[in-house]
Amino acid sequence: MIRPAHLVPLALALTTLLVPGCTTRERIPNPPDVRSAPSGGTGLEKVYGEWEADKPTSLLAQPTPGGGVVATIGAGQAVTVLGRVRNSDWIAVKAAGSTAYVRLHLLRLKGSTPAGTRGTTTTISKPADNAGPSIKAAPRGKVGATAIPG
């Protein structure tokens, strides 16, 4: 049976260990300071970098799949990006003196790898003589062993 006198030091030790870990500052870290790019002012979020078409692409009059085609650009052709439509993946670009829209996945940063070379594989041919290490199977007979004295 445990005597109450023996429980006091144990309770005191556990209290000192647990109390500092229970403060709010220790359990919940400060949230990270997230900053978005400054607003473009016209409902567009600022987009940085120089962009070009990843493949031949149609530029649309509205940021919807059914928007009328304003212009077409070829693969690698540079575009002037005005900004990104908020809460979407549509990018506003300057085309023929007006604003047109294109999906972000159809553009790439200048100098990045074109879509046609992504995911390529290299095949190494097998040697003609099929040379390699030879492996022999273990013998199938009984293994002679003696008991270890102990």
CORKACOR-V710050 format. One record per residue. RES is the residue in one small letter. PHI is phi in radians with two decimals (999 if undefined). D_FIRST is the distance of its C-alpha to the first C-alpha in whole Angstrom. Layout:
BEGIN
RES,PHI,D_FIRST  RES,PHI,D_FIRST
END
This chain:
BEGIN
m,999,0  i,-1.60,4  r,-1.48,6  p,-0.99,10  a,-1.15,12  h,-1.36,11  l,-1.35,11  v,-1.08,15  p,-1.10,16  l,-1.15,15  a,-1.10,17  l,-1.13,20  a,-1.15,20  l,-1.14,20  t,-1.11,23  t,-1.18,25  l,-1.35,25  l,-1.48,26  v,-1.10,28  p,-1.10,31  g,-1.36,31  c,-1.65,31  t,-1.24,35  t,-1.07,38  r,-1.08,40  e,-1.35,37  r,-1.41,37  i,-2.00,40  p,-1.21,43  n,-1.11,46  p,-1.15,49  p,-1.14,51  d,-1.49,55  v,-1.72,57  r,-2.13,61  s,-1.65,63  a,-1.13,67  p,-1.07,69  s,-1.20,71  g,-1.31,74  g,1.61,75  t,-2.01,77  g,1.41,74  l,-1.95,73  e,-1.56,71  k,-1.15,72  v,-2.13,72  y,-1.76,72  g,1.79,74  e,-1.76,78  w,-2.02,78  e,-2.53,80  a,-1.25,80  d,-1.40,78  k,-2.70,81  p,-0.94,84  t,-2.42,82  s,-1.60,84  l,-1.70,83  l,-1.83,83  a,-1.29,84  q,-2.23,81  p,-1.39,77  t,-2.44,77  p,-1.05,78  g,-1.60,81  g,-1.11,82  g,-1.14,86  v,-1.33,87  v,-1.60,88  a,-2.75,88  t,-2.23,87  i,-2.13,86  g,-1.59,86  a,-1.06,83  g,1.48,83  q,-1.33,85  a,-1.24,83  v,-2.25,82  t,-1.64,82  v,-1.51,79  l,-1.58,78  g,2.77,75  r,-1.91,72  v,-1.14,72  r,-1.00,69  n,1.02,66  s,-2.66,68  d,-1.89,69  w,-1.57,73  i,-1.98,75  a,-1.53,78  v,-2.23,81  k,-1.63,84  a,-2.46,87  a,0.91,91  g,1.39,90  s,-2.26,88  t,-1.65,84  a,-2.25,83  y,-2.22,79  v,-2.55,78  r,-1.30,74  l,-1.04,72  h,-1.19,72  l,-1.61,76  l,-2.02,76  r,-2.54,74  l,-1.20,74  k,-1.05,77  g,1.57,77  s,-1.50,74  t,-1.24,74  p,-1.11,76  a,-1.09,75  g,-1.16,77  t,-1.80,76  r,-1.32,72  g,1.26,70  t,-1.32,73  t,-2.12,72  t,-2.01,73  t,-1.87,74  i,-1.79,74  s,-1.27,77  k,-1.37,76  p,-1.05,77  a,-1.10,81  d,-1.53,80  n,0.97,76  a,-1.22,75  g,-3.11,71  p,-1.19,69  s,-1.70,69  i,-2.14,66  k,-1.82,66  a,-1.29,64  a,-1.23,62  p,-1.12,63  r,-1.66,62  g,-1.36,62  k,-1.25,59  v,-1.63,57  g,-1.41,57  a,-2.45,54  t,-2.00,52  a,-1.20,49  i,-1.48,47  p,-1.18,46  g,-2.78,43
END
